[in-house]
Amino acid sequence: MKKIVSILLAGVVALTFAAALSGCAGTEYPVEIANIQIDKEPENIVVLDANTADIIAYMGYDGKIVGRSDQVDQQDLGAAPSVGASSNPSVQKIKDSKATVVFASDAIKESAVKSLEEDNIKVVKVAFADTPKQLQTNYKTIGKILGGKVTGEQKGKESYERLIKEMDEIRSTIPVDPNTNAQPDTICYLYYEGNNLKIMTRDTYGEMLLEYTNCVNIAGQINDDTVDVQVLKNANPKYVFYSDENALKAIKADAVMSKLSAVRGGNMLQITEREMKRQGGTAVQTVKRMVDFVYKGKISTPDEPVTVPNQAATKPAAQSATKPAANQPAQQATKAANQAAQQATKAANQAATKPAANAANQAATKPAANTAANTSVAAQYKINLTKLSLKLEDENGNVKIMQKRLYDLGYIDDPENVTGYYGEVSEKAVQNFQKANGIKVTGTADNATLVKLFDKTAKKAG
């Protein structure tokens, strides 16, 4: 997670006292950001950068979005049509959308920027914020562009303050240990960059999120993000967050890391890189997931509500957690909840590995509505599975949602393949999913395959 030096969002033009008081239309525009001038309030915008989209949606300006890149995969923004990849979007689709402003990252090709600017479409490159101060600046600057120098900047300021307040409120739910001499628990975040395992260090946005758990980041005092297994061994973090299955495999394959208390005790939770890099509503949900996991033993994925796996897990966790602190410390309650969750997960996995004739076929013959009412995540993906089947060369929104689910489960590696077109990549992913889940391998996403795909017990790749 390398720092990106801010170019276009380096500063915010200060408001004059008279402008702040008047608030009339003449004081709102034009807005000047570095070398870009926005002459009037944009009615239509295209967002290519997923993090910027997260901020815009959190501020309430998502109604202006008329196009997005394939990387902008937030479910509540899915109605906006795709304009292609964030780095190389379809310039013609952007022009056809009647957008006057495009929000992008440094990844966008300069040829695309030049072509858009020739049509007087402003391209604003938004730098990733590593510090709270940079993040506040981004909120205020994006607000100015979309709402004006007075109204918009104020909305950006208030939205940033609301973001911090929401995360502080989640932190306020953390139980207080009656033992004033107790040391806080230790955590770390491990992720892949290129082919190397990295650790979240100080002076990063990710560490800011970790701080809301009230735990100590074991890499919070270092700048080098290279994983030093001896540092991990000595610190022996109680909780480990990891980015993806590749990171998890690397951790478990290493002779030192595989023996960490968190690994042996199952105190590990996947927090994807996109969760750690988005700075709007996603950030609030990420903090909640981490806090719920550490203090309540609750396990979830980004695509489903935070819940204890089943009733068997809920009862022991609740009984342990509600005992008086003097008799049952919070750490023991968390351990009990985690053990119960692991048992529930093991049982679910055993059920998922039954022969296809008994498990997959039975699931296929039950009405989709009944499955959805129990363990399906279809509603969260906003897809109706009733009688739905998808096949090679189909191209529609349901295909894209299927691809998104395959990506979340690890069967599609590159998010740029989440396009809405059922091609060879999707066919291969469906085949691999069918093989892993005991379904007849055809490469066609028939209804039985889709029902299983959107079930919580669906096996992940690898």
URMO-V457997 format. One line per field, one symbol per residue. ss: DSSP state (a for helix, b for strand, c for the rest). phi: phi as a letter, one per 20 degrees, with the letter a starting at -180 (. if undefined). A space follows every 10 residues. Layout:
ss=???
phi=???
//
This chain:
ss=cccccccccc ccccccaaaa aaccaaaacc bbbccbbbcc ccccbbbcca aaaaaaaaac caaabbbbcc ccccaaaccc cbcbccccbc aaaaaacccc bbbbccccca aaaaaaaacc cbbbbccccc caaaaaaaaa aaaaaaaccc aaaaaaaaaa aaaaaaaaaa aacccccccc cccccbbbbb bbbccbbbbc ccccaaaaaa accccbbccc cccccbccaa aaaaacccbb bbccaaaaaa aaacccaaac aaaaaccbbb ccaaaaaccc aaaaaaaaaa aaaaaaccbc ccccccbccc aaaaaaaaaa acccccccca aaaaaaaaaa aaaaaaaaaa aaccccccca aaaaaccaaa aaaacbcaaa accccccccb ccccbcaaaa aaaaaaaacc ccccaaaccc bccaaaaaaa aaaaaacccc ccccbcaaaa aaacbccccc cc
phi=.ffdffdedf bcffefffff ffmfgfeecf ddcledddfb ffeccddeef fffffffffn effefdabef fedfffdfff ffdoffebff fffffffmfd ccecdfffff ffffffffem efddeeefee cgffffffff fffffecofe ffffffffff ffgfffffff ffeffeffef efeffdbbcd becmddeccf dflcfgfgff ffemeeffdf dcdeeffdff ffffflgfcc dcebffffff ffeefeffef gfffemecbf cffffeddcd ffffffffff ffffdcmedb dfdbffbfgb ffffffffff fefggfecgg ffffffffff ffffffffff ffefggfeef ffffefggff fffdcedgff elceeglecc bgmfbaffff ffffffffen ededffeedn dedfffffff gfffffdmdg fcneefffff ffgeefegfe fn
//
